[in-house]
Amino acid sequence: MPFPSDFVWGAATSSYQVEGASAAKDRGPNIYEPFCNRPGAVYLGQSGAVAADHVNRYKEDVQLMRQIGLKAYRFSIAWSRVLPDGVGRVHEPGLGFYDRLVDELLVAGIEPWVTLFHWDLPLALQHRGGWFNRDIADWFGEYTRVVVDRLSDRVSKWMTINEPQVFIKFGIGDGKIAPGLKLGLDEQVAACHNALRAHGRAVQVIRERARKAPSVGWALVGRTDIPASDSAADIEAARAGSIGIHTPDLWNNTWYADPVFFGTYPEDALRVFGPACQPPVQPGDMDLIKQPLDYYGLNIYDGRMVKAGADGKPEVVPFADGHPQTAFRWFITPPALYWGPRFIHERYKAPIYITENGLSNVDWVMLDGKVHDPQRIDYTTRYLRELERAIGDGVDVRGYFHWSLLDNFEWAEGYKERFGLIHVDFPTGKRTLKDSAHWYKDLIASNGAGLHRPAAELFAS
């Protein structure tokens, strides 16, 4: 079955990973400044201070997007570029950058999809408690108001937060990303509750103030279990693993999505977490969190294989020795882009956009001046064939955003991992379209039909 005629083909980035322009005159500090300065926190002590220099090279980047044929560009706004202290004074030059970026995209025929928060919390707010302070819902609401008032005459596609699973579990629990805390589950649960409240307040503000009719969603990790076989038992085990909570941690789907769509935390989690790790719900909180969403954004890169155990519960099936992996050492599991959207759609009934999918690859400019990345073409073909299968089976998937448009600063991995369709030479900033970018252009032009070219033709870009 072909992709719908109005399917959205795009690519994505995030502010701290590509923007640069981090001097005091350009924006306020965020939590990544002290984190990147911490010895051993980031590969080779690198930081996103310059990154891909997108702030200064956005016009060139938009022209490259146009050359690829993107229908949409998903980008995040740096909170501290707009409000250096997180609240209060508006930094007009910073807000003006996004104003100009949106205009440039629209001239190029590319729809802007704005994410309000992609992990780079203003440092001033971290010093006031960050996600542990209940006031952060109001802070986020104030920031959202400033952005919506400025951009909503031209922007209609909005995402509130990106991957709370990551910035809560790995930023506050495991200390692997900023702010680099290592706190218990009870404190992670408390911070997560405020993040969900902030999400809800942002949705309210968007709907109250947007001048152009808004479409509002969010982008979550789509943690996916893949059935080891087509048996009903294994499929049910994979479903239970994907939408159930069996271990006392926040690496799951329903702890985040159930409050938003149903207005309650999942009962299985409350039992598993125990009485010491209950969310600090106050009157009105769940009503604030449960704001209607127009779509569910899923970031899916991989999944784990499971089968039905003796009790019917999911039992992890190890991958075979030598199973394919990306440069990041994530297992390549194309069916994740079938089962993840399917299970989430079955539970929440919302339209779905794949807001991130891609791989880190070992890319460089070769002697012929080109970047040959057949692995990325093969990977994306395999995953998109599975997404097409999900659409054919009735899953309401409306778009796909490749991660990433540009090679970028990959958080604790620094510049070691290259996810881009466009190669960036970081010392000079020079851009080079990879073979995958040319392939993606053809795929977009065919609205996905190019996925079914003979394998021998896939790498002829």
ABEGO torsion letter per residue (X at the ends): XBBBAABBBBBBBBAAAAAEGABAAABBBBAAAAAAABBGABBGGBBAAAEAGAAAAAAAAAAAAAAAGBABBBBBBBAAAABAAGBEBBBAAAAAAAAAAAAAAAAAGBBBBBBABBGBBBAAAAAAGEAABAAAAAAAAAAAAAAAAAAAAABABBBABBGAAAAAAAAAAAGABOAGBBBBAAAAAAAAAAAAAAAAAAAAAAAAABABBBBBBBBBBBBBBBBABABAAAAAAAAAAAABBABBBABBAAAAAAAAAAGBBBAAAAAAAEAAABBBBBBGAAAAABBBBABBBBBBABBBBBBBBAAGBBBBBBBBBGBBBBAAGBBBBAAAAAAAAAAAAAAAGBBBBBABBEBBBBBBBBAAGBBBBAAAAAAAAAAAAAAAAAAAAGBBBABBBBOBABBBBBEAAEAABBABABBBBAAAGBBBBBAAAAAAAAAAAAGGAAAABBAAAAAAX
